Amino acid sequence: MGDDNSDEEFHDALPLHDDLKPPATAKEMTDAEAIQDAARAIALCFNNKFNEAEELLKPWSHVSMYHALGYSTLMFLQAVMTFENEAITTAIGSVKNTLKICEKRRKKHSLLMTVANALRGRGLEQYSTEELHSELVHAECLLLRALLSFIQDENLLSFIKGALNIRSCHQTYKACWSLINSDQSSAADKDLDFTCGVQLGLGSFNLMVSILPGRILRILEFIGFSGNRSFGMDQLLTASATDSLRAPLCSLVVLNFDLLVTYILGIGDGNVERCEAILDKCLHQYPKVCRVATLWIRPAVTRTVVVTYVGLSRPSQIVCL
């Protein structure tokens, strides 16, 4: 959204260091090439090659939106795994840089203002592909920035700023979803990566909100959030079945929810058969990420899947399946 509640510090410029510059002889990076590089970086991460992924993304991280997003995500994972101040500061700086790149590419007026036009039949055609992806990446970075603010400072002001950024992130996802539905016949064919990115965001929000106590859930629904677990899972499963950039991340959310969240919180048994199918697909694509051992717990009552991590050289390299 063009007029959101994000902190103005997000748009501060970062100093450009020599090690961030792309090769002088390299041609200009297109969005399609950037998405391909991001997909390669995800594959490297899932195969425990984090250093190679960083080397792929970092040289372009100050000029390419998806390289910047990928590099920011790697720095975010390092920060939340270590909780070191230096790592947190680096991650925040990377996210700010990505937000700055997005701001240059986003449509200048508010995205929410276009929803009414979209409902009257003017939908995705109002936005270029670059502008659509800029809105999506901007929303994802707001979420990263909010989570980093929670672990950086444990004061009320940081909590409020983080909460406002999360709300802005959710509003952007909802506005993007409205645009997609206004032109449903061609939205998926027009840009699968954009559609699946929105499905990842809305699906994850709906799943996470749905597990909150009823009183809190009603308050969040009053201010615009939704906690429809069935809708959220449907969107994640739909996106995970595609070959889009964020399909592996959708699979991760489904696996974590079914195998961990439901059991830890005691809100259900999860769909183990579905998880096995997803795990088979993940292990086929990323054979080095882990090995799966299936255990029977309380025979004929509950079945669970335990994932054992192998081939990891340091704790910060764990990919949670």
C-alpha atoms as one frame of an Amber mdcrd trajectory, in Angstrom:
protein
   0.000   0.000   0.000   1.271   3.409  -0.818  -0.023   5.083   2.389   0.653
   2.605   5.179   1.656   2.928   8.815   5.203   1.724   8.389   7.929   3.494
  10.288   9.666   6.222   8.303  12.998   4.694   9.225  12.218   1.928   6.779
  12.972   4.205   3.885  16.379   5.356   5.094  19.121   4.719   2.590  21.902
   2.304   3.379  25.514   2.983   2.473  26.557   0.975  -0.546  29.626  -1.137
   0.088  31.945  -2.417  -2.579  31.129  -6.037  -1.753  27.459  -5.382  -2.577
  28.093  -4.156  -6.104  27.277  -6.530  -8.973  30.043  -7.329 -11.445  30.873
  -4.320 -13.587  30.450  -6.365 -16.766  27.127  -7.889 -15.751  24.034  -6.953
 -17.727  21.019  -5.453 -16.019  19.088  -7.966 -13.927  15.493  -8.497 -15.084
  12.673  -9.427 -12.732  12.331 -12.871 -14.318  16.045 -13.546 -13.843  15.848
 -12.278 -10.260  13.011 -14.690  -9.472  15.012 -17.539 -10.996  18.001 -16.635
  -8.828  15.721 -16.484  -5.766  14.415 -19.968  -6.596  17.996 -21.240  -6.894
  18.820 -19.662  -3.537  15.854 -21.433  -1.919  17.033 -24.735  -3.393  20.535
 -24.110  -2.036  19.165 -23.369   1.427  17.053 -26.510   1.463  20.138 -28.488
   0.502  22.089 -26.890   3.366  24.255 -24.706   1.112  23.627 -21.430   2.896
  26.967 -19.863   2.055  26.413 -20.483  -1.649  22.944 -18.947  -1.407  24.356
 -15.842   0.243  27.051 -15.535  -2.420  24.374 -15.744  -5.109  22.124 -13.079
  -3.611  24.434 -10.546  -1.975  26.092  -8.978  -5.071  22.706  -7.861  -6.422
  20.989  -7.156  -3.111  21.127  -3.360  -3.420  19.629  -3.143  -6.931  17.401
  -6.205  -7.406  14.219  -6.511  -5.364  14.149 -10.307  -5.147  17.868 -10.601
  -4.471  17.408  -8.076  -1.666  14.427 -10.013  -0.283  16.347 -13.279  -0.359
  19.406 -11.774   1.300  17.208 -10.100   3.948  15.534 -13.428   4.672  18.901
 -15.127   5.165  19.996 -12.381   7.535  16.650 -12.628   9.345  17.084 -16.384
   9.848  20.585 -15.850  11.199  19.292 -13.196  13.589  16.448 -15.283  15.008
  18.697 -18.341  15.325  21.480 -16.553  17.200  19.768 -13.520  18.826  23.095
 -11.698  18.557  22.844  -7.903  18.444  25.158  -7.660  15.466  23.120 -10.196
  13.505  19.868  -8.422  14.370  21.293  -5.054  13.306  22.530  -6.520  10.018
  19.132  -8.086   9.351  17.294  -4.839  10.053  19.629  -2.962   7.716  19.023
  -5.530   4.963  15.252  -5.262   5.376  15.427  -1.463   5.240  17.402  -1.686
   2.018  14.792  -4.005   0.481  11.964  -1.679   1.516  13.826   1.235  -0.074
  14.082  -0.671  -3.366  10.370  -1.547  -3.198   9.395   2.076  -2.605  11.046
   3.093  -5.882   8.985   0.531  -7.801   5.604   0.663  -6.086   2.628   2.469
  -7.542   2.579   5.909  -5.986  -1.046   6.023  -4.848  -2.537   3.738  -2.203
  -3.241   0.159  -3.198  -6.416   0.168  -1.115  -7.760   3.050  -3.207  -7.657
   0.840  -6.281  -9.764  -1.955  -4.786 -13.004  -0.082  -5.528 -11.913   0.275
  -9.149 -10.985  -3.391  -9.188 -14.465  -4.357  -8.018 -15.855  -2.348 -10.925
 -13.897  -4.485 -13.331 -10.524  -2.755 -13.383  -8.164  -5.163 -11.707  -4.642
  -6.361 -12.272  -4.315  -4.496 -15.550  -3.927  -1.280 -13.522  -0.610  -2.562
 -12.230   2.498  -3.594 -14.066   4.154  -6.863 -13.086   6.898  -4.913 -11.344
   4.377  -2.909  -9.310   2.462  -6.024  -8.265   5.608  -7.750  -7.040   6.760
  -4.581  -5.315   3.563  -4.575  -3.227   4.018  -8.237  -2.374   7.686  -7.956
  -1.426   6.942  -4.798   0.557   4.353  -6.702   2.619   6.778  -9.555   3.265
   9.479  -7.134   4.393   7.080  -5.365   6.760   6.477  -8.699   8.452  10.209
  -9.388   8.742  10.792  -5.900  10.151   8.004  -6.355  12.696   9.399  -9.659
  13.929  12.891  -8.199  14.177  11.583  -5.259  16.206  10.100  -7.701  18.721
  13.459  -9.366  19.367  15.554  -6.201  19.143  13.862  -4.203  21.905  11.455
  -5.528  24.507   9.698  -2.255  25.149   6.149  -1.081  24.517   7.078   1.258
  21.657   8.748  -1.542  19.686   5.724  -3.750  20.270   3.350  -1.065  18.970
   5.505  -0.389  15.905   5.717  -4.100  15.188   1.972  -4.539  15.574   1.262
  -1.659  13.182   3.635  -3.133  10.613   1.935  -6.514  10.885  -1.439  -4.855
  10.332  -0.085  -2.968   7.297   1.322  -6.223   5.956  -2.043  -7.964   6.335
  -3.913  -5.082   4.711  -1.613  -5.245   1.700  -2.229  -8.976   1.338  -5.998
  -8.402   1.505  -5.835  -5.639  -1.094  -3.765  -7.846  -3.410  -6.252 -10.676
  -2.928  -9.100  -8.356  -3.897  -7.249  -7.404  -7.059  -6.698 -11.050  -7.957
 -10.346 -11.950  -7.418 -11.511  -8.991  -9.496  -9.853 -10.595 -12.523  -9.974
 -14.241 -11.488 -10.200 -15.629 -15.000  -6.701 -14.448 -15.942  -4.982 -13.743
 -12.624  -3.263 -17.104 -12.252  -2.093 -17.157 -15.860  -0.988 -13.531 -15.632
   1.463 -14.002 -12.779   1.604 -17.265 -10.852   4.411 -16.105  -8.562   2.386
 -13.084  -7.461  -0.796 -15.093  -6.870   1.013 -17.783  -4.872   2.827 -15.139
  -2.844  -0.504 -13.637  -1.810  -1.850 -17.113  -1.013   1.193 -17.758   1.193
   0.642 -14.534   3.114  -3.119 -14.768   3.582  -3.015 -18.493   4.232  -0.371
 -18.147   6.941  -2.208 -15.247   8.587  -5.480 -17.188   8.678  -3.828 -20.280
  10.169  -1.972 -18.361  12.860  -4.933 -16.189  13.843  -7.220 -19.220  13.976
  -5.271 -20.787  16.854  -5.736 -17.778  19.149  -8.281 -17.810  21.991 -11.808
 -16.866  20.997 -11.828 -13.511  22.787  -8.590 -12.362  21.120  -9.790 -13.736
  17.784 -12.947 -11.625  17.923 -10.898  -8.492  18.638  -8.571  -9.183  15.720
 -11.492  -9.863  13.404 -12.988  -6.548  14.461  -9.860  -4.673  13.285  -9.712
  -6.503   9.968  -7.885  -9.795  10.518  -9.429 -13.142   9.682  -8.939 -16.549
  11.259 -10.550 -18.935   8.802  -8.432 -22.079   9.171 -10.069 -23.923   6.283
  -9.551 -20.995   3.898  -5.949 -20.560   4.994  -5.079 -24.228   4.539  -6.786
 -24.346   1.128  -4.745 -21.390  -0.104  -1.467 -22.858   1.149  -2.164 -26.273
  -0.366  -3.127 -24.721  -3.693   0.071 -22.678  -3.820   2.282 -25.555  -2.613
   1.113 -27.726  -5.520   2.517 -25.269  -8.072   6.042 -24.676  -9.331   6.082
 -21.085  -8.141   8.884 -19.427  -6.190   7.089 -19.604  -2.840   5.652 -23.134
  -3.207   8.327 -24.709  -0.928   7.576 -22.085   1.745   3.860 -22.915   1.546
   4.765 -26.567   2.064   6.828 -25.641   5.134   3.925 -23.749   6.693   1.547
 -26.679   6.134   4.034 -29.182   7.576   4.798 -27.093  10.642   1.112 -26.484
  11.317   0.028 -30.114  10.901   3.018 -31.788  12.570   3.960 -29.289  15.282
   1.367 -26.615  16.039  -1.664 -28.893  16.178   0.050 -31.344  18.527   1.743
 -28.780  20.768  -1.431 -26.759  21.254  -3.726 -29.777  21.307  -6.055 -28.402
  18.632  -6.227 -31.535  16.488  -4.322 -34.479  15.090  -3.238 -32.895  11.833
  -3.409 -34.569   8.463  -0.468 -36.967   8.493  -1.249 -38.516   5.102  -1.173
 -35.077   3.532   2.107 -34.298   5.255   3.686 -37.514   4.012   2.795 -36.588
   0.434   4.298 -33.127   0.889   7.420 -34.548   2.543   7.894 -37.014  -0.309
   7.763 -34.129  -2.761  10.195 -32.047  -0.674  12.658 -34.899  -0.294  12.511
 -35.576  -4.017  13.351 -31.940  -4.758  15.806 -31.436  -1.883  17.261 -34.876
  -1.028  19.889 -33.562   1.386  17.598 -31.598   3.662  16.643 -34.415   6.047
  15.602 -38.017   6.434  12.143 -38.969   7.661  11.372 -41.621  10.242   7.759
 -42.611  10.746   6.766 -43.622  14.272   3.527 -45.007  15.613   2.267 -43.360
  18.806  -0.766 -44.886  20.513  -1.433 -47.447  17.782  -4.665 -46.978  15.814
  -5.193 -43.597  17.517  -2.448 -41.147  16.557   0.246 -41.243  13.938   3.022
 -38.690  13.716   6.041 -37.984  11.593   9.377 -37.193  13.212  11.935 -35.378
  11.126  15.593 -35.964  11.944  18.082 -33.419  10.642  21.290 -34.606   9.035
  24.222 -32.995   7.323  23.966 -29.683   9.154  27.246 -28.025  10.032  25.811
 -25.479  12.485  22.499 -24.924  14.343  21.674 -21.791  12.375  21.427 -23.945
   9.228  18.421 -25.933  10.460  15.472 -25.774   8.093  12.368 -26.622  10.079
  10.241 -29.228   8.347
